[in-house]
Amino acid sequence: MPDTSGATYSVSLRLQRTTTEFAFVSVPLTADLTIAKPDGTGQIDVEKMVQRAVEMGQASSVSWQKEEQHVKPHPVQMAPTDIEKS
């Protein structure tokens, strides 16, 4: 029998949104980021440089820009709590 009361029904699905952002930081080349070579030249210690860049990226002054965003069903479905429902 069709519903004639005008009521509507819905099903809640828990979603997961992942946003990827990017930023550029300029890492100063300091003595602690170089490896001295036997011939007297130096080489950048890439591992230390990358770690320094990651540390610098934690600063609130870094300007992050949205690169992409993905929305998919959350792997764990559960009933909604008191959060806003749409």
MARBA-3410 file (N, C-alpha, C, O; in Angstrom, 1 decimal):
86
0.9,-1.2,0.0,0.0,0.0,0.0,0.9,1.2,0.0,1.8,1.3,0.8 ~ 0.7,2.2,-0.9,1.5,3.4,-1.0,1.3,4.3,0.3,0.2,4.3,0.8 ~ 2.4,5.0,0.6,2.3,5.9,1.8,1.7,7.2,1.3,2.2,7.9,0.4 ~ 0.5,7.6,1.8,-0.1,8.8,1.4,0.0,9.9,2.5,-0.7,10.9,2.3 ~ 0.7,9.6,3.6,0.9,10.6,4.6,1.8,11.8,4.3,1.9,12.8,5.0
2.6,11.6,3.2,3.6,12.7,2.9,4.9,12.5,3.6,5.8,13.3,3.4 ~ 5.0,11.5,4.4,6.3,11.3,5.1,7.4,10.8,4.2,7.1,10.2,3.2 ~ 8.6,11.2,4.5,9.7,10.7,3.7,10.7,9.9,4.5,10.6,10.0,5.8 ~ 11.4,9.1,3.9,12.3,8.2,4.6,13.7,8.3,4.0,13.9,8.7,2.8 ~ 14.7,8.0,4.8,16.1,8.1,4.3,16.9,7.1,5.0,16.6,6.5,6.1
18.1,6.8,4.5,19.1,5.9,5.0,20.3,6.7,5.3,20.8,7.4,4.3 ~ 20.9,6.6,6.4,22.2,7.3,6.7,23.3,6.5,6.4,23.4,5.3,6.7 ~ 24.3,7.0,5.7,25.5,6.4,5.3,26.7,7.2,5.9,26.8,8.4,5.6 ~ 27.6,6.6,6.6,28.8,7.3,7.1,29.8,7.4,6.0,30.2,6.4,5.3 ~ 30.3,8.7,5.8,31.2,8.9,4.7,32.6,9.3,5.3,32.7,9.7,6.5
33.6,9.2,4.5,34.9,9.6,4.9,35.5,10.5,3.8,35.5,10.2,2.6 ~ 36.0,11.7,4.3,36.5,12.7,3.3,38.0,12.8,3.6,38.4,13.1,4.7 ~ 38.9,12.7,2.6,40.3,12.8,2.7,40.7,14.0,1.8,40.5,14.0,0.6 ~ 41.3,15.0,2.4,41.8,16.2,1.7,43.3,16.1,1.7,44.0,16.0,2.7 ~ 43.9,16.3,0.5,45.4,16.4,0.4,45.7,17.8,0.0,45.1,18.4,-0.8
46.7,18.3,0.8,47.1,19.7,0.6,48.6,19.7,0.3,49.3,18.7,0.6 ~ 49.1,20.8,-0.3,50.5,20.9,-0.6,51.0,22.3,-0.2,50.3,23.2,-0.1 ~ 52.3,22.4,0.1,53.0,23.6,0.5,54.4,23.5,0.1,55.0,22.4,0.0 ~ 55.0,24.7,-0.1,56.4,24.7,-0.4,57.1,25.4,0.8,56.6,26.4,1.3 ~ 58.3,24.8,1.2,59.1,25.5,2.2,60.5,25.6,1.7,60.9,24.7,0.9
61.2,26.6,2.1,62.6,26.8,1.7,63.5,26.4,2.8,63.5,27.1,3.8 ~ 64.2,25.4,2.7,65.1,24.9,3.7,66.5,25.5,3.6,67.2,25.3,2.6 ~ 66.9,26.3,4.6,68.3,26.9,4.5,69.3,25.8,4.5,69.2,24.9,5.4 ~ 70.3,25.9,3.7,71.4,24.9,3.6,72.4,25.3,4.7,73.3,26.1,4.4 ~ 72.3,24.7,5.8,73.3,24.9,6.9,74.3,23.8,7.0,74.1,22.8,6.4
75.3,24.1,7.8,76.4,23.1,7.9,75.9,21.7,8.4,76.4,20.7,8.0 ~ 74.9,21.7,9.3,74.4,20.4,9.9,73.7,19.6,8.8,73.3,18.5,9.1 ~ 73.4,20.2,7.7,72.7,19.5,6.6,73.6,19.0,5.5,73.2,18.5,4.5 ~ 74.9,19.1,5.8,75.9,18.7,4.7,76.7,17.6,5.3,77.0,17.5,6.5 ~ 77.2,16.8,4.4,78.1,15.7,4.7,79.4,16.0,4.0,79.5,16.2,2.8
80.5,16.1,4.8,81.8,16.4,4.3,82.4,15.1,3.6,82.3,14.0,4.1 ~ 82.9,15.4,2.3,83.5,14.3,1.6,85.0,14.3,1.7,85.6,15.4,2.0 ~ 85.7,13.2,1.5,87.1,13.2,1.7,87.9,14.2,0.8,89.0,14.6,1.2 ~ 87.3,14.5,-0.3,88.0,15.5,-1.2,87.8,16.9,-0.8,88.2,17.8,-1.6 ~ 87.1,17.1,0.3,86.9,18.5,0.8,85.6,19.1,0.3,85.3,20.2,0.8
84.9,18.5,-0.5,83.6,19.0,-1.0,82.5,18.5,0.0,82.8,17.7,0.9 ~ 81.4,19.1,-0.2,80.3,18.7,0.6,79.1,18.1,-0.2,79.0,18.4,-1.4 ~ 78.2,17.4,0.5,77.1,16.9,-0.2,75.9,17.1,0.8,76.0,17.0,2.0 ~ 74.7,17.4,0.2,73.5,17.6,1.0,73.1,16.2,1.6,73.0,15.2,0.9 ~ 72.8,16.2,2.9,72.2,15.1,3.6,70.7,15.1,3.4,70.0,15.8,4.1
70.3,14.4,2.3,68.9,14.5,1.9,67.9,14.1,3.0,66.9,14.8,3.2 ~ 68.2,13.1,3.7,67.3,12.6,4.8,67.1,13.7,5.8,66.0,14.0,6.3 ~ 68.2,14.4,6.3,68.1,15.5,7.2,67.4,16.6,6.7,66.6,17.3,7.3 ~ 67.6,16.9,5.4,67.0,18.1,4.7,65.5,17.9,4.7,64.7,18.8,5.0 ~ 65.0,16.6,4.3,63.6,16.3,4.2,63.0,16.4,5.6,61.9,17.0,5.8
63.7,15.9,6.6,63.2,16.0,8.0,63.0,17.5,8.4,62.0,17.8,9.1 ~ 64.0,18.3,8.1,63.9,19.7,8.4,62.7,20.4,7.7,62.0,21.2,8.3 ~ 62.5,20.0,6.4,61.3,20.5,5.7,60.0,20.1,6.3,59.1,20.9,6.4 ~ 59.9,18.9,6.8,58.7,18.4,7.4,58.5,19.2,8.7,57.4,19.6,9.0 ~ 59.5,19.4,9.5,59.4,20.2,10.7,59.0,21.6,10.4,58.1,22.2,11.1
59.5,22.2,9.4,59.1,23.6,9.0,57.7,23.6,8.6,57.0,24.6,8.8 ~ 57.2,22.5,7.9,55.8,22.5,7.5,54.8,22.4,8.6,53.6,22.6,8.3 ~ 55.2,22.2,9.8,54.3,22.2,11.0,54.0,23.6,11.4,53.0,23.8,12.2 ~ 54.7,24.6,11.0,54.5,26.0,11.4,53.1,26.5,10.9,52.7,26.2,9.8 ~ 52.5,27.3,11.8,51.2,27.8,11.4,51.3,28.9,10.3,50.3,29.2,9.6
52.5,29.4,10.0,52.7,30.4,9.0,52.8,29.8,7.6,52.8,30.6,6.6 ~ 52.9,28.5,7.5,53.0,27.9,6.2,51.7,27.9,5.4,50.6,27.6,6.0 ~ 51.7,28.3,4.2,50.5,28.5,3.4,50.2,27.2,2.6,50.9,26.9,1.6 ~ 49.2,26.4,3.1,48.9,25.2,2.5,47.7,25.4,1.5,46.9,26.3,1.7 ~ 47.8,24.7,0.4,46.8,24.8,-0.7,46.2,23.4,-1.0,46.9,22.4,-1.0
44.9,23.4,-1.2,44.2,22.2,-1.5,44.6,21.6,-2.8,44.6,22.3,-3.8 ~ 45.0,20.3,-2.8,45.4,19.7,-4.0,44.3,18.8,-4.6,43.9,18.9,-5.8 ~ 43.7,18.0,-3.7,42.6,17.2,-4.1,41.8,16.7,-2.9,42.2,16.8,-1.8 ~ 40.6,16.2,-3.2,39.7,15.8,-2.1,38.9,14.5,-2.6,38.4,14.5,-3.7 ~ 38.9,13.5,-1.7,38.1,12.3,-2.1,37.1,12.0,-1.0,37.3,12.2,0.2
35.9,11.6,-1.5,34.8,11.2,-0.5,34.5,9.8,-0.9,34.3,9.5,-2.1 ~ 34.4,9.0,0.1,34.0,7.6,-0.1,33.3,7.0,1.1,33.3,7.7,2.2 ~ 32.6,5.9,1.0,31.9,5.3,2.2,33.0,5.0,3.2,34.1,4.5,2.9 ~ 32.7,5.3,4.5,33.6,5.0,5.6,33.6,3.5,5.7,32.6,2.8,5.6 ~ 34.8,2.9,6.0,34.9,1.4,6.1,34.1,0.9,7.3,33.8,-0.3,7.4
33.9,1.7,8.3,33.1,1.3,9.5,31.8,2.1,9.5,31.8,3.3,9.7 ~ 30.7,1.4,9.3,29.4,2.0,9.3,28.8,1.9,10.7,28.9,0.8,11.3 ~ 28.1,3.0,11.1,27.5,3.0,12.4,26.3,4.0,12.4,26.3,4.8,11.5 ~ 25.5,3.9,13.3,24.3,4.8,13.4,24.9,6.2,13.7,25.8,6.4,14.5 ~ 24.2,7.3,13.2,24.6,8.6,13.5,24.5,8.9,15.0,23.6,8.4,15.7
25.4,9.8,15.5,25.2,10.3,16.8,24.5,11.6,16.8,23.7,11.9,15.9 ~ 24.8,12.5,17.8,24.1,13.7,17.9,24.6,14.8,16.9,24.3,16.0,17.0 ~ 25.5,14.4,16.0,26.1,15.4,15.1,25.0,15.8,14.1,24.0,15.1,13.8 ~ 25.2,16.9,13.4,24.3,17.4,12.4,24.1,16.4,11.3,25.1,15.9,10.8 ~ 22.9,16.2,10.9,22.6,15.2,9.9,22.1,16.0,8.7,21.4,17.0,8.8
22.5,15.6,7.5,21.9,16.3,6.3,21.3,15.3,5.3,20.8,15.7,4.3
END
